[in-house]
Amino acid sequence: MFNALVVNKDEDSGKTSAAVEQISLDRLPEGEVTVAVEYSTVNYKDGLCIGPGGGLVRKYPHVPGIDFAGTVEASSDDRYKPGDKVVLTGWRVGEAHWGGYSQKANVRADWLVPLPEGLDSRQAMAVGTAGFTAMLAVMALEDHGLEPGHGPVLVTGAAGGVGSVATAILANLGYEVAGVTGRPETADYLKSLGATQIVAREEINETTKRPLESESWAGCVDAVGGAMLARLLGQMKYGASVAAVGLAGGAALPATVIPFLLRGVNLLGIDSVMQPFENRVRAWQRIASDLPMDKLEAMIQPAILSDLPQLGADILKGQVKGRVVVDVNA
């Protein structure tokens, strides 16, 4: 028997409840690899799956946790053997498939990535899907020509999980980082990660009728979407790119095509869930080399399984700063 956070749904009322339960191996879904989970983390999707489900959970009871890192216990796939350190993000694990809020997990071998040298499992979960997504965004911006010295790079939702890691990576690579936040109290935190400019959310969140404004940003990692993304498209420098990673401000995009046509602006979609294996390995290797571990440590908020129901509610309200690292064995 081992511990897991199990979400149950009352069929009559439709309400869900989450609590730590003891479960057995035979309750785990099928998979070629059994992993002794060491750490997990908390993302926005996790908040949905711990709570109302958000349309992500297919059936109950359910074990959330879209990320985990740990050690292989058993494997029927030749790519992994007992003792191997692995990390998992995406592939709808924690949504359609039982996830990492458990001391053990069964998953497909295709979903795993070897833990890169230079990272331990705790650090990997301080990174998690949020940091993995941030690295994918930075790589996409660089693949489209961004280099240090081109001008400030804007990071929206900078105090959140993706934003925190993106800020630290970009600053470490020599970029001038402007962090957008709606929480003034996070300014010192963002500066400690390397941000050189703090932009108040209200300065950039208002819609404007002007399709183009002054060319201000050499690149952007945007976790907000909505009206803010529409506004900042008109503020990008000629040929600059925006890596869109989230929709905290809404899925609608009230924009015009003018920035694309007159300034050659690029809007790059970043998906972390279905990324091919080769690009996953590339991103994790870049994380190990380009994310300062002292900055990563400063982002960490420790937690245990029993903390997750409250943390799930908090992240849906935008009240979680930095990266939550869940010790599933504590």
VEXDREN-88261 format. One record per residue (C-alpha): residue number from 0; y, x negated, z negated. Coordinates in steps of 0.2 Angstrom, whole numbers. Layout:
# VEXDREN-88261
[NUM [Y X Z]]
...
# end
This chain:
# VEXDREN-88261
[0 [0 0 0]]
[1 [18 -6 3]]
[2 [35 1 2]]
[3 [45 9 16]]
[4 [61 20 17]]
[5 [54 37 24]]
[6 [64 51 31]]
[7 [57 68 30]]
[8 [64 84 37]]
[9 [62 102 30]]
[10 [57 113 44]]
[11 [64 128 37]]
[12 [82 122 33]]
[13 [82 108 46]]
[14 [89 96 33]]
[15 [83 78 31]]
[16 [80 67 15]]
[17 [77 49 14]]
[18 [68 40 0]]
[19 [57 24 -3]]
[20 [39 29 -3]]
[21 [22 19 -4]]
[22 [13 20 12]]
[23 [-3 12 20]]
[24 [-6 2 35]]
[25 [-16 16 44]]
[26 [0 27 44]]
[27 [9 14 55]]
[28 [11 17 73]]
[29 [0 8 85]]
[30 [6 -10 91]]
[31 [-2 -26 96]]
[32 [7 -36 83]]
[33 [8 -33 64]]
[34 [24 -41 56]]
[35 [27 -44 37]]
[36 [45 -39 37]]
[37 [57 -49 27]]
[38 [74 -43 31]]
[39 [82 -29 40]]
[40 [100 -23 42]]
[41 [111 -7 44]]
[42 [119 -2 61]]
[43 [127 14 66]]
[44 [111 21 74]]
[45 [102 17 57]]
[46 [115 28 49]]
[47 [111 42 61]]
[48 [92 40 59]]
[49 [93 39 40]]
[50 [104 55 40]]
[51 [104 69 52]]
[52 [95 60 66]]
[53 [109 61 79]]
[54 [96 66 92]]
[55 [88 49 91]]
[56 [72 53 80]]
[57 [58 61 89]]
[58 [47 67 75]]
[59 [46 66 56]]
[60 [41 59 44]]
[61 [51 43 51]]
[62 [54 25 46]]
[63 [71 20 52]]
[64 [77 2 55]]
[65 [82 -3 73]]
[66 [81 -22 68]]
[67 [70 -33 58]]
[68 [64 -51 56]]
[69 [49 -58 48]]
[70 [32 -67 50]]
[71 [17 -62 61]]
[72 [2 -56 51]]
[73 [-10 -51 65]]
[74 [-9 -51 84]]
[75 [-20 -46 98]]
[76 [-8 -53 110]]
[77 [-9 -72 114]]
[78 [9 -75 114]]
[79 [10 -73 95]]
[80 [-1 -79 81]]
[81 [-1 -77 62]]
[82 [13 -87 54]]
[83 [25 -86 69]]
[84 [43 -81 64]]
[85 [49 -67 75]]
[86 [64 -55 77]]
[87 [66 -38 84]]
[88 [81 -28 90]]
[89 [81 -13 102]]
[90 [68 -5 112]]
[91 [71 11 102]]
[92 [62 4 87]]
[93 [68 13 72]]
[94 [72 28 83]]
[95 [57 34 93]]
[96 [45 21 85]]
[97 [44 17 66]]
[98 [56 3 62]]
[99 [60 -11 50]]
[100 [64 -2 34]]
[101 [47 -6 28]]
[102 [37 -21 21]]
[103 [26 -20 37]]
[104 [28 -15 55]]
[105 [17 -13 70]]
[106 [25 -16 87]]
[107 [22 -21 105]]
[108 [22 -39 108]]
[109 [35 -36 123]]
[110 [48 -31 110]]
[111 [48 -47 100]]
[112 [57 -63 102]]
[113 [53 -79 93]]
[114 [65 -84 80]]
[115 [76 -98 87]]
[116 [77 -115 78]]
[117 [92 -116 67]]
[118 [90 -98 61]]
[119 [80 -91 47]]
[120 [75 -72 45]]
[121 [89 -68 33]]
[122 [102 -76 45]]
[123 [94 -67 60]]
[124 [97 -50 51]]
[125 [115 -55 46]]
[126 [116 -56 65]]
[127 [105 -41 70]]
[128 [109 -29 84]]
[129 [127 -30 81]]
[130 [128 -49 82]]
[131 [116 -49 97]]
[132 [127 -37 106]]
[133 [142 -47 102]]
[134 [134 -63 109]]
[135 [129 -53 125]]
[136 [147 -47 127]]
[137 [154 -65 125]]
[138 [141 -71 138]]
[139 [146 -58 150]]
[140 [165 -62 148]]
[141 [161 -80 151]]
[142 [150 -76 166]]
[143 [165 -67 173]]
[144 [176 -82 171]]
[145 [183 -82 154]]
[146 [187 -99 147]]
[147 [197 -105 132]]
[148 [215 -108 136]]
[149 [217 -92 147]]
[150 [225 -83 133]]
[151 [221 -72 118]]
[152 [205 -62 118]]
[153 [206 -45 110]]
[154 [192 -38 99]]
[155 [193 -20 94]]
[156 [184 -13 78]]
[157 [185 -31 73]]
[158 [180 -29 55]]
[159 [164 -20 60]]
[160 [147 -28 63]]
[161 [150 -32 82]]
[162 [168 -36 79]]
[163 [165 -48 65]]
[164 [152 -58 74]]
[165 [162 -58 90]]
[166 [177 -64 81]]
[167 [168 -78 73]]
[168 [159 -84 89]]
[169 [175 -83 100]]
[170 [185 -93 87]]
[171 [171 -106 86]]
[172 [171 -108 105]]
[173 [190 -112 105]]
[174 [197 -95 110]]
[175 [212 -87 102]]
[176 [206 -71 95]]
[177 [217 -55 92]]
[178 [208 -43 80]]
[179 [211 -24 80]]
[180 [208 -15 64]]
[181 [213 2 56]]
[182 [210 -6 39]]
[183 [225 -17 34]]
[184 [215 -23 19]]
[185 [203 -32 31]]
[186 [217 -44 38]]
[187 [212 -59 27]]
[188 [194 -56 31]]
[189 [197 -57 49]]
[190 [208 -72 48]]
[191 [194 -81 38]]
[192 [182 -78 53]]
[193 [195 -86 64]]
[194 [206 -72 71]]
[195 [224 -79 74]]
[196 [232 -62 77]]
[197 [230 -45 68]]
[198 [234 -30 79]]
[199 [236 -13 70]]
[200 [225 0 77]]
[201 [239 12 79]]
[202 [248 0 90]]
[203 [235 1 104]]
[204 [227 18 101]]
[205 [241 29 108]]
[206 [238 36 125]]
[207 [252 31 138]]
[208 [256 38 155]]
[209 [259 21 162]]
[210 [244 14 170]]
[211 [249 -4 169]]
[212 [258 -13 154]]
[213 [262 -31 151]]
[214 [248 -43 154]]
[215 [243 -47 137]]
[216 [224 -51 135]]
[217 [213 -63 144]]
[218 [197 -54 139]]
[219 [191 -40 127]]
[220 [176 -35 117]]
[221 [178 -17 114]]
[222 [168 -7 101]]
[223 [179 8 101]]
[224 [180 16 119]]
[225 [190 32 121]]
[226 [209 32 122]]
[227 [210 14 115]]
[228 [199 7 130]]
[229 [209 17 142]]
[230 [225 9 135]]
[231 [220 -9 134]]
[232 [213 -8 152]]
[233 [231 -8 157]]
[234 [236 -23 146]]
[235 [223 -35 153]]
[236 [228 -50 163]]
[237 [224 -52 181]]
[238 [206 -53 184]]
[239 [202 -51 166]]
[240 [186 -42 159]]
[241 [183 -30 146]]
[242 [165 -30 138]]
[243 [162 -12 132]]
[244 [149 -12 118]]
[245 [153 5 108]]
[246 [161 22 107]]
[247 [167 23 89]]
[248 [183 31 96]]
[249 [174 43 108]]
[250 [164 43 124]]
[251 [178 50 136]]
[252 [188 38 146]]
[253 [205 45 150]]
[254 [210 31 162]]
[255 [215 28 180]]
[256 [208 16 192]]
[257 [225 7 194]]
[258 [220 -8 183]]
[259 [204 -11 193]]
[260 [213 -10 210]]
[261 [230 -19 206]]
[262 [224 -32 194]]
[263 [206 -34 198]]
[264 [201 -30 180]]
[265 [182 -29 176]]
[266 [174 -16 165]]
[267 [157 -23 159]]
[268 [144 -12 151]]
[269 [134 -21 137]]
[270 [117 -14 133]]
[271 [107 -22 119]]
[272 [92 -10 119]]
[273 [83 -14 135]]
[274 [89 -32 138]]
[275 [76 -42 148]]
[276 [66 -55 138]]
[277 [74 -70 146]]
[278 [92 -65 142]]
[279 [87 -60 124]]
[280 [81 -78 122]]
[281 [97 -85 130]]
[282 [107 -74 118]]
[283 [98 -79 102]]
[284 [99 -98 107]]
[285 [117 -96 109]]
[286 [119 -87 92]]
[287 [110 -101 84]]
[288 [121 -114 92]]
[289 [138 -105 93]]
[290 [139 -94 77]]
[291 [145 -104 62]]
[292 [133 -101 48]]
[293 [147 -102 35]]
[294 [156 -88 44]]
[295 [140 -78 45]]
[296 [137 -80 26]]
[297 [155 -73 23]]
[298 [150 -57 32]]
[299 [135 -53 22]]
[300 [133 -38 10]]
[301 [116 -39 2]]
[302 [105 -23 0]]
[303 [88 -17 -4]]
[304 [78 -2 2]]
[305 [84 10 -11]]
[306 [102 7 -6]]
[307 [100 13 12]]
[308 [103 32 10]]
[309 [120 28 3]]
[310 [124 14 16]]
[311 [118 25 30]]
[312 [131 38 25]]
[313 [144 25 23]]
[314 [142 17 40]]
[315 [144 34 48]]
[316 [161 35 39]]
[317 [167 18 45]]
[318 [166 11 27]]
[319 [155 -4 30]]
[320 [163 -21 32]]
[321 [154 -35 40]]
[322 [135 -36 40]]
[323 [122 -28 28]]
[324 [107 -38 25]]
[325 [92 -28 18]]
[326 [79 -37 8]]
[327 [64 -25 10]]
[328 [54 -34 -3]]
[329 [66 -34 -17]]
# end
